[in-house]
């Protein structure tokens, strides 16, 4: 099931001009695994959410859809 955070992950990745393979490399996972997080097939682990928030400089609340604002 797709959640708002799946859409936000893709939106953030594209707005920063990253490919799935590049993000997967940064996270030290396979591209196929990252694709499953972005498409909603698998749940994103907390430690990866924290890394992604750091990379994109956004709050976890924004990624999770709890805060519509982009800034930390």
N, CA, C and O atoms as a GROMACS GRO file, in nm:
protein
  288
    1UNK      N    1   0.083  -0.118   0.000
    1UNK     CA    2   0.000   0.000   0.000
    1UNK      C    3   0.088   0.125   0.000
    1UNK      O    4   0.184   0.134   0.077
    2UNK      N    5   0.055   0.218  -0.085
    2UNK     CA    6   0.131   0.342  -0.094
    2UNK      C    7   0.088   0.439   0.013
    2UNK      O    8  -0.031   0.464   0.034
    3UNK      N    9   0.185   0.494   0.080
    3UNK     CA   10   0.163   0.598   0.179
    3UNK      C   11   0.218   0.728   0.123
    3UNK      O   12   0.286   0.730   0.021
    4UNK      N   13   0.187   0.836   0.190
    4UNK     CA   14   0.239   0.966   0.146
    4UNK      C   15   0.390   0.966   0.144
    4UNK      O   16   0.451   1.029   0.057
    5UNK      N   17   0.453   0.897   0.238
    5UNK     CA   18   0.599   0.901   0.242
    5UNK      C   19   0.662   0.838   0.119
    5UNK      O   20   0.771   0.879   0.079
    6UNK      N   21   0.596   0.741   0.057
    6UNK     CA   22   0.650   0.683  -0.066
    6UNK      C   23   0.656   0.787  -0.176
    6UNK      O   24   0.754   0.796  -0.250
    7UNK      N   25   0.550   0.866  -0.186
    7UNK     CA   26   0.547   0.973  -0.286
    7UNK      C   27   0.650   1.080  -0.254
    7UNK      O   28   0.716   1.133  -0.344
    8UNK      N   29   0.664   1.112  -0.126
    8UNK     CA   30   0.762   1.214  -0.086
    8UNK      C   31   0.904   1.168  -0.115
    8UNK      O   32   0.988   1.248  -0.156
    9UNK      N   33   0.933   1.040  -0.094
    9UNK     CA   34   1.067   0.989  -0.124
    9UNK      C   35   1.101   1.011  -0.271
    9UNK      O   36   1.211   1.057  -0.304
   10UNK      N   37   1.009   0.980  -0.357
   10UNK     CA   38   1.032   0.997  -0.501
   10UNK      C   39   1.043   1.146  -0.536
   10UNK      O   40   1.132   1.186  -0.612
   11UNK      N   41   0.954   1.226  -0.481
   11UNK     CA   42   0.956   1.370  -0.507
   11UNK      C   43   1.090   1.432  -0.464
   11UNK      O   44   1.149   1.510  -0.538
   12UNK      N   45   1.135   1.397  -0.346
   12UNK     CA   46   1.263   1.449  -0.297
   12UNK      C   47   1.380   1.402  -0.382
   12UNK      O   48   1.470   1.479  -0.415
   13UNK      N   49   1.378   1.276  -0.417
   13UNK     CA   50   1.488   1.220  -0.500
   13UNK      C   51   1.496   1.293  -0.633
   13UNK      O   52   1.604   1.333  -0.677
   14UNK      N   53   1.382   1.309  -0.698
   14UNK     CA   54   1.381   1.374  -0.829
   14UNK      C   55   1.416   1.523  -0.818
   14UNK      O   56   1.486   1.576  -0.905
   15UNK      N   57   1.368   1.589  -0.715
   15UNK     CA   58   1.398   1.732  -0.700
   15UNK      C   59   1.546   1.758  -0.672
   15UNK      O   60   1.595   1.869  -0.695
   16UNK      N   61   1.616   1.656  -0.624
   16UNK     CA   62   1.760   1.668  -0.600
   16UNK      C   63   1.842   1.601  -0.712
   16UNK      O   64   1.964   1.588  -0.702
   17UNK      N   65   1.773   1.561  -0.819
   17UNK     CA   66   1.836   1.502  -0.938
   17UNK      C   67   1.918   1.377  -0.910
   17UNK      O   68   2.025   1.357  -0.968
   18UNK      N   69   1.867   1.293  -0.819
   18UNK     CA   70   1.930   1.164  -0.791
   18UNK      C   71   1.855   1.054  -0.863
   18UNK      O   72   1.734   1.061  -0.881
   19UNK      N   73   1.927   0.952  -0.904
   19UNK     CA   74   1.863   0.830  -0.953
   19UNK      C   75   1.841   0.737  -0.833
   19UNK      O   76   1.898   0.758  -0.726
   20UNK      N   77   1.758   0.637  -0.852
   20UNK     CA   78   1.740   0.537  -0.744
   20UNK      C   79   1.872   0.469  -0.714
   20UNK      O   80   1.902   0.440  -0.598
   21UNK      N   81   1.950   0.443  -0.816
   21UNK     CA   82   2.079   0.375  -0.796
   21UNK      C   83   2.173   0.461  -0.712
   21UNK      O   84   2.245   0.408  -0.628
   22UNK      N   85   2.173   0.591  -0.734
   22UNK     CA   86   2.259   0.680  -0.656
   22UNK      C   87   2.218   0.684  -0.509
   22UNK      O   88   2.303   0.677  -0.420
   23UNK      N   89   2.088   0.694  -0.484
   23UNK     CA   90   2.041   0.695  -0.346
   23UNK      C   91   2.071   0.561  -0.279
   23UNK      O   92   2.113   0.557  -0.164
   24UNK      N   93   2.048   0.453  -0.351
   24UNK     CA   94   2.078   0.321  -0.296
   24UNK      C   95   2.225   0.309  -0.259
   24UNK      O   96   2.260   0.254  -0.154
   25UNK      N   97   2.312   0.361  -0.344
   25UNK     CA   98   2.456   0.358  -0.316
   25UNK      C   99   2.488   0.436  -0.188
   25UNK      O  100   2.564   0.389  -0.104
   26UNK      N  101   2.430   0.554  -0.175
   26UNK     CA  102   2.452   0.638  -0.057
   26UNK      C  103   2.404   0.565   0.070
   26UNK      O  104   2.467   0.573   0.175
   27UNK      N  105   2.292   0.493   0.058
   27UNK     CA  106   2.235   0.422   0.172
   27UNK      C  107   2.299   0.285   0.195
   27UNK      O  108   2.267   0.217   0.293
   28UNK      N  109   2.388   0.244   0.105
   28UNK     CA  110   2.456   0.114   0.113
   28UNK      C  111   2.356  -0.002   0.102
   28UNK      O  112   2.365  -0.101   0.175
   29UNK      N  113   2.262   0.012   0.009
   29UNK     CA  114   2.166  -0.095  -0.021
   29UNK      C  115   2.160  -0.113  -0.172
   29UNK      O  116   2.217  -0.033  -0.247
   30UNK      N  117   2.091  -0.216  -0.217
   30UNK     CA  118   2.073  -0.239  -0.361
   30UNK      C  119   1.964  -0.148  -0.416
   30UNK      O  120   1.871  -0.111  -0.344
   31UNK      N  121   1.974  -0.112  -0.542
   31UNK     CA  122   1.875  -0.027  -0.607
   31UNK      C  123   1.738  -0.093  -0.603
   31UNK      O  124   1.637  -0.024  -0.585
   32UNK      N  125   1.733  -0.223  -0.619
   32UNK     CA  126   1.606  -0.296  -0.617
   32UNK      C  127   1.537  -0.281  -0.482
   32UNK      O  128   1.414  -0.268  -0.474
   33UNK      N  129   1.616  -0.283  -0.376
   33UNK     CA  130   1.561  -0.267  -0.241
   33UNK      C  131   1.505  -0.126  -0.224
   33UNK      O  132   1.395  -0.109  -0.172
   34UNK      N  133   1.581  -0.026  -0.267
   34UNK     CA  134   1.533   0.112  -0.255
   34UNK      C  135   1.405   0.132  -0.336
   34UNK      O  136   1.313   0.202  -0.291
   35UNK      N  137   1.398   0.073  -0.452
   35UNK     CA  138   1.280   0.083  -0.537
   35UNK      C  139   1.155   0.032  -0.464
   35UNK      O  140   1.046   0.088  -0.478
   36UNK      N  141   1.172  -0.073  -0.387
   36UNK     CA  142   1.059  -0.129  -0.311
   36UNK      C  143   1.012  -0.034  -0.201
   36UNK      O  144   0.893  -0.029  -0.171
   37UNK      N  145   1.103   0.041  -0.142
   37UNK     CA  146   1.064   0.141  -0.042
   37UNK      C  147   0.986   0.254  -0.109
   37UNK      O  148   0.883   0.298  -0.058
   38UNK      N  149   1.038   0.300  -0.222
   38UNK     CA  150   0.976   0.411  -0.292
   38UNK      C  151   0.840   0.374  -0.351
   38UNK      O  152   0.750   0.458  -0.360
   39UNK      N  153   0.824   0.250  -0.391
   39UNK     CA  154   0.698   0.208  -0.452
   39UNK      C  155   0.596   0.159  -0.348
   39UNK      O  156   0.480   0.134  -0.382
   40UNK      N  157   0.639   0.145  -0.223
   40UNK     CA  158   0.547   0.103  -0.117
   40UNK      C  159   0.536  -0.046  -0.098
   40UNK      O  160   0.451  -0.092  -0.022
   41UNK      N  161   0.620  -0.123  -0.165
   41UNK     CA  162   0.617  -0.268  -0.150
   41UNK      C  163   0.674  -0.309  -0.014
   41UNK      O  164   0.628  -0.405   0.047
   42UNK      N  165   0.775  -0.235   0.032
   42UNK     CA  166   0.837  -0.261   0.162
   42UNK      C  167   0.834  -0.135   0.246
   42UNK      O  168   0.835  -0.024   0.194
   43UNK      N  169   0.831  -0.154   0.378
   43UNK     CA  170   0.836  -0.041   0.471
   43UNK      C  171   0.980   0.009   0.484
   43UNK      O  172   1.074  -0.071   0.489
   44UNK      N  173   0.996   0.138   0.488
   44UNK     CA  174   1.127   0.200   0.503
   44UNK      C  175   1.172   0.190   0.649
   44UNK      O  176   1.102   0.237   0.738
   45UNK      N  177   1.289   0.131   0.673
   45UNK     CA  178   1.340   0.123   0.811
   45UNK      C  179   1.375   0.262   0.865
   45UNK      O  180   1.413   0.352   0.790
   46UNK      N  181   1.362   0.277   0.995
   46UNK     CA  182   1.386   0.405   1.060
   46UNK      C  183   1.527   0.458   1.033
   46UNK      O  184   1.544   0.577   1.009
   47UNK      N  185   1.627   0.372   1.038
   47UNK     CA  186   1.764   0.420   1.017
   47UNK      C  187   1.785   0.477   0.877
   47UNK      O  188   1.866   0.568   0.858
   48UNK      N  189   1.712   0.425   0.778
   48UNK     CA  190   1.722   0.479   0.643
   48UNK      C  191   1.643   0.609   0.630
   48UNK      O  192   1.684   0.700   0.558
   49UNK      N  193   1.531   0.618   0.700
   49UNK     CA  194   1.455   0.744   0.703
   49UNK      C  195   1.543   0.856   0.758
   49UNK      O  196   1.544   0.966   0.703
   50UNK      N  197   1.615   0.829   0.865
   50UNK     CA  198   1.702   0.930   0.925
   50UNK      C  199   1.811   0.972   0.826
   50UNK      O  200   1.839   1.091   0.812
   51UNK      N  201   1.872   0.876   0.757
   51UNK     CA  202   1.974   0.909   0.658
   51UNK      C  203   1.917   0.994   0.545
   51UNK      O  204   1.980   1.091   0.502
   52UNK      N  205   1.798   0.958   0.498
   52UNK     CA  206   1.737   1.032   0.388
   52UNK      C  207   1.702   1.174   0.431
   52UNK      O  208   1.720   1.268   0.353
   53UNK      N  209   1.654   1.191   0.553
   53UNK     CA  210   1.624   1.326   0.604
   53UNK      C  211   1.751   1.410   0.609
   53UNK      O  212   1.747   1.530   0.581
   54UNK      N  213   1.861   1.349   0.644
   54UNK     CA  214   1.988   1.420   0.649
   54UNK      C  215   2.034   1.458   0.508
   54UNK      O  216   2.080   1.570   0.485
   55UNK      N  217   2.023   1.366   0.415
   55UNK     CA  218   2.063   1.392   0.276
   55UNK      C  219   1.982   1.506   0.217
   55UNK      O  220   2.037   1.598   0.156
   56UNK      N  221   1.850   1.501   0.235
   56UNK     CA  222   1.761   1.599   0.173
   56UNK      C  223   1.740   1.724   0.258
   56UNK      O  224   1.679   1.821   0.213
   57UNK      N  225   1.790   1.722   0.383
   57UNK     CA  226   1.775   1.835   0.475
   57UNK      C  227   1.627   1.870   0.497
   57UNK      O  228   1.586   1.986   0.487
   58UNK      N  229   1.550   1.767   0.528
   58UNK     CA  230   1.409   1.783   0.561
   58UNK      C  231   1.381   1.707   0.691
   58UNK      O  232   1.460   1.623   0.734
   59UNK      N  233   1.268   1.739   0.752
   59UNK     CA  234   1.231   1.670   0.875
   59UNK      C  235   1.164   1.537   0.842
   59UNK      O  236   1.110   1.518   0.733
   60UNK      N  237   1.168   1.447   0.937
   60UNK     CA  238   1.096   1.320   0.922
   60UNK      C  239   0.946   1.346   0.914
   60UNK      O  240   0.874   1.274   0.844
   61UNK      N  241   0.899   1.447   0.985
   61UNK     CA  242   0.757   1.482   0.978
   61UNK      C  243   0.716   1.516   0.836
   61UNK      O  244   0.607   1.478   0.792
   62UNK      N  245   0.802   1.586   0.763
   62UNK     CA  246   0.771   1.619   0.624
   62UNK      C  247   0.764   1.492   0.539
   62UNK      O  248   0.668   1.472   0.464
   63UNK      N  249   0.863   1.407   0.551
   63UNK     CA  250   0.867   1.283   0.472
   63UNK      C  251   0.745   1.196   0.502
   63UNK      O  252   0.687   1.136   0.412
   64UNK      N  253   0.707   1.189   0.629
   64UNK     CA  254   0.596   1.105   0.671
   64UNK      C  255   0.459   1.168   0.644
   64UNK      O  256   0.356   1.103   0.662
   65UNK      N  257   0.457   1.293   0.600
   65UNK     CA  258   0.331   1.358   0.568
   65UNK      C  259   0.262   1.422   0.687
   65UNK      O  260   0.145   1.457   0.679
   66UNK      N  261   0.334   1.439   0.797
   66UNK     CA  262   0.277   1.499   0.917
   66UNK      C  263   0.290   1.651   0.916
   66UNK      O  264   0.219   1.720   0.989
   67UNK      N  265   0.379   1.702   0.834
   67UNK     CA  266   0.402   1.846   0.824
   67UNK      C  267   0.416   1.880   0.677
   67UNK      O  268   0.502   1.824   0.609
   68UNK      N  269   0.334   1.970   0.626
   68UNK     CA  270   0.341   2.003   0.484
   68UNK      C  271   0.461   2.090   0.448
   68UNK      O  272   0.491   2.109   0.330
   69UNK      N  273   0.531   2.143   0.549
   69UNK     CA  274   0.644   2.230   0.522
   69UNK      C  275   0.771   2.150   0.496
   69UNK      O  276   0.793   2.045   0.556
   70UNK      N  277   0.849   2.200   0.409
   70UNK     CA  278   0.968   2.134   0.358
   70UNK      C  279   1.089   2.152   0.451
   70UNK      O  280   1.175   2.064   0.457
   71UNK      N  281   1.096   2.260   0.522
   71UNK     CA  282   1.215   2.296   0.599
   71UNK      C  283   1.218   2.227   0.735
   71UNK      O  284   1.115   2.189   0.790
   72UNK      N  285   1.339   2.212   0.788
   72UNK     CA  286   1.358   2.157   0.923
   72UNK      C  287   1.332   2.267   1.023
   72UNK      O  288   1.342   2.245   1.144
   0.00000   0.00000   0.00000
